[in-house]
Amino acid sequence: MRKDYIEATEPVDHETEFVEKFWTAAWEREGGPQGRADRILRKEEYRAMAPYIAKLPKGARMLDGGCGLGDWTLCFARQGFSVAGMDLSRQTVAQLRARFPEVEFVAGDIRNTTFPDACFDAYFSWGVFEHFASGFQECIREAFRIVKPGGWLFITVPLDNLRHAVLAGLAAHSAPDGALRFYQWRLTRAELARELAIGGFEVLETRPMHKRQGVLRSLHHEFGLPYEWMLTKGLSVALAPFIPGPLIAHMVFAAARKPSDQ
């Protein structure tokens, strides 16, 4: 497991407050909730979880942990599932409730929800579990509590790919006081599987995801090409199919199951 840091542009505040402020600002830069649920069907995560979700009956209970702009919650709600979208950003959740009152959105911390034990058939969370410095187990333990026996957990976290390992070996760094602050954990496939197993889940699969995004980041950080250039975007599309996922993929996906006898 490897830590990533970001620049501390203001006095370091409580971690939960920082995470809420950071993502509220990120969602506002994207224009707030737009209800773009139609784009979800094209996502890699959707294709990965679709064979599992196809086994659930309509009306099955699902949680979108760290729902952000709510597009995933809306997508599954419109497919007939009973979905709750939870996010730490109270401002974003208030906007979602006002715009989509027919869908359940809840402000809260995925490490300590108010949901009853064993109430969800499936729980998915994209790029969320990694943002707490204490590690993954608080998120995983709470997921284990609220998922039904035999229910599923689907998550993605940043992949500690070979590119990151090489760069870290060449220029290891720590977080100087007052200069940088913790942002996220980065894991290998084996590390993610181990964390889920420690939390009681049976790991069904792990796979690298978002190779094009990984290539794009490499072109920007190692070669100085701006993200917005058409050349950068074109190269990322052209190169991604030929580079192995463990070398360059940006995220790692895991599907896990809570044992039926729990």
Number of C-alpha atoms within 10 A of each C-alpha: 11 14 16 17 15 12 12 14 10 8 8 14 10 8 15 13 12 13 17 18 15 12 17 21 16 13 16 13 9 10 10 18 18 12 17 13 17 11 11 17 13 9 10 13 21 13 12 18 18 12 10 13 17 9 8 14 11 14 14 15 20 25 27 25 28 24 26 25 26 27 21 26 28 26 19 21 22 13 11 13 18 19 26 22 27 25 25 23 25 16 17 25 25 14 15 24 15 11 13 15 10 10 18 18 26 22 18 18 17 21 16 12 17 10 12 10 13 16 17 25 23 26 23 23 20 21 16 20 23 21 20 19 13 9 15 19 16 16 20 21 17 17 28 26 18 21 25 22 18 17 22 27 27 23 22 24 26 26 30 24 22 16 15 17 13 11 11 12 10 9 7 9 10 10 14 8 9 12 14 16 19 16 17 21 22 21 21 21 21 9 14 24 22 15 17 22 16 13 19 17 25 19 20 13 13 20 16 23 23 19 24 23 18 22 24 23 21 18 18 15 12 9 9 11 16 15 14 9 9 10 12 19 18 12 14 20 15 12 13 19 11 8 13 12 22 20 18 26 26 26 27 27 25 23 22 23 22 24 15 9 6 12
